[in-house]
Amino acid sequence: MSSNSKILSARGLENAILLSVLLFLFNLIFPQHDVVVLMIINEILVFGSLYFLYNYLHRSLAYKTDSPLSLVLNAGILGALLFFILSIANSVLQTGKDGKISFSFFNSLLFIILIFLFIAAIVYIFASFRELFFLRQKKDPSTYFSTMLSFFTLSFFSNILIHFDSSLDYPRDAFFYVTIILIIINSIRVAWIAFLTKKQKYYLLGLAVVLSIVFGFGFALIIDSKIGQMVLSFSPGLRTIFSLVMIYGMIYFIVIFFTTLFHLPTAEAFDRKAQEVTSMMDVTKLMTQVFDFKDLADTITSMTTKVCNSDSAWLITKNANGIQLNSVHNIGYVDANEVSDKVLGSGDPSFDQIEIIDYEALFADRKYKEHHYHMIAVAPLEVHGKINGYLFAARNKEKPFDVDDRRSVQTFANYAAVALENAMLIQESIEKERLEKELDVARDIQRKILPVNVPSSKELSISALFVPAFEVGGDYYDFFELDSENVAFVVADVSGKGISAAFIMAEVKGIFESLSTIFSNPKELLIKVNEILKGNLDRKNFVTAIYGVLNRKTGVLNISRAGHTPILKCSEGSVERLQPSGIGLGLDFSNSFSNSLKQLEIQLQNNDIIACYSDGITEAKNSQGDDFGFDRLEQLICKNSFKNLDDISNVIMKELSLFSQDNSQHDDITLVLFKWIKQ
Amino acid sequence: MAEFNVNLRGVGSVSVIDVKGYLDAHTAPELENVFNNLLDQKQYQVVVNFDDLKYISSAGLGVFMAYVETMRENQGDIKFSNMKENVYNIFDLLGFPILYEFFKEEKDAIQKFSEQV
């Protein structure tokens, strides 16, 4: 069946043309069909033309269903054209003296052309009605239509019976009336009218009045006029179909007229609903397109006014620091802030569903009001049960927010909440990525700042271990060869983390490197560093440091400590914790710094070990939250003091990672060890 | 994520800030907010009670350094009290005891303010 209909549709036009040509030739040869056989052949040819043309047309019209009004208009124009042609033809066609139409060649030709015009026009009108019939139907109503088609066919062919016996007109009449009843039933299916806009409905109303009259006159002309008689004598079936289509048009447009009339009061509400649906669709589309939080917030507020027909709208979000106004539409920032503070501040501060607030009552205590609202709707922006903010809509007019308004604002707010959440998450992940990039830069700076080699010699063995934390911690150490005997070293820790710590570190390196060539006294040098840092350092930043100068020959160590972790000295298996007084660099720029800073002079013995380190070691934590501490570090150095320095470093690092294995490394770890070997 | 809590209360003309938990680079902004509020209200006499503080990092220390100057310029100060030994050691290493006043008990710190006036 389906394959059959496919062939029919593909060949629809060819078949229609073929049959039309046959009909044309047949009528040229036999202008009059007085013989029954000729009449029957003619009827079959006419019906075939109608059928195939209908088959072809209703398929090509199926693409036009988006604009029902143009279907109506086209059908209407053709209806009017038919009416016009019928009227003209009545006077143009020559009639004989007896009132009968003379079948001259000219008349025949003109007549056949007219017949073709009629066939094409009524088939087009009928196919248009069919498309309108199927438009916006949820259930498949094709049975009703097919039944009607069958009765159209029966009405067509029942005319033949009259040729055999003129008393056999009752089947034709019966079929004719049944078809009219079916037409009435089918005309009621006009659901598509509801979906027109208000403007279109007015337009359709006017059109329906005109067209129902046009089709009515068309019917009258075909039933009772010369041209009607001519069509009847040419093909009674065609005239039946013609009149049925005219009746269909008349009834259909009357139905359309009344349906549209009844739909008019709801037209505005329907328009609004349609607008809401469009806005919702726009938002869902935006969700996937707009990632910028501010842009999205602006779009949401401007759409809110459309969705619920309000005059102003604004949007606030909640975060750790309170509420924040993100976007306003048709209202100033100050006003919006004032109203939202008042709304959220009064009574229950969190609404978990949409609330309508009487603006007049809210600002009852105020005599002067710059902005005049009557009602405000507040809808929570809720995602995963958490309220992230509120969407406000305010109306100037006395019109209250009805159930529909409330529902649409809330639905809109729900969509908006998800969209905003997405935008926020994307922004966060971009931010995170940026931070990670930044950390890469910081780590790179640190890596370049730290020395590649240690100046070990046979008298002084040096080992430096550095393990960076994920967030760059700001540890810095360096060695300066002052002369052939003296080597200076610095171990420092910059407060803070990340890129800012890395920059301070670079600054500090520059200062130490240049001052090391000028000052050989650690205390003087650190005082100078503190002076330089004044004005170059944020008030909340500071640097702890140890600066020492060691004479390789004599084993004399001069050392000062500016707030840094104590220096450890291991001599013959016992450890001493050296903590000369001194406050961190950048903590204080008065005399307190220089007054409190002490310098130690230590005479090292053979194989003495000096350890300088950052608090990344002593403050490393285990799963219980205990510190690694000084004692563990001291014991480890003591126990392993006979080993070479790199091995000691490795042991300490191994113990440290065992100790803090369940915790991530929070701070940089630096361990610088010196062992003096007397020559 | 380490927990941190900060609470502000007034004892006479002195503002007492209770800090609790872990004060590091991530939680320091909370404490900064409290100090900013105090500056807005022109409250310059501050005692920080460390009774419940478990850990302080360099960024945490930086908060006090950032505000102490303003407090002192306005005849106020930031004083510390009720510090646990491990927390005190961190302050001590950096030399804070030279620059700030530390008290065993909160009331002693408050008392100190009234003596100054």
Interface residues (C-beta under 8 A of the other chain):
Chain A: N321 E471 D493 S495 G496 K497 D538 R539 K540 N541 F542 T544 A562 G563 H564 T565 P566 Q579 S581 G582 I583 G584 L587 D588 S592 S596 G625 D627 D667
Chain B: A25 N33 K54 S57 S58 A59 L61 G62 V63 M65 A66 E69 N86 L93 L94 G95 F96 I98 L99
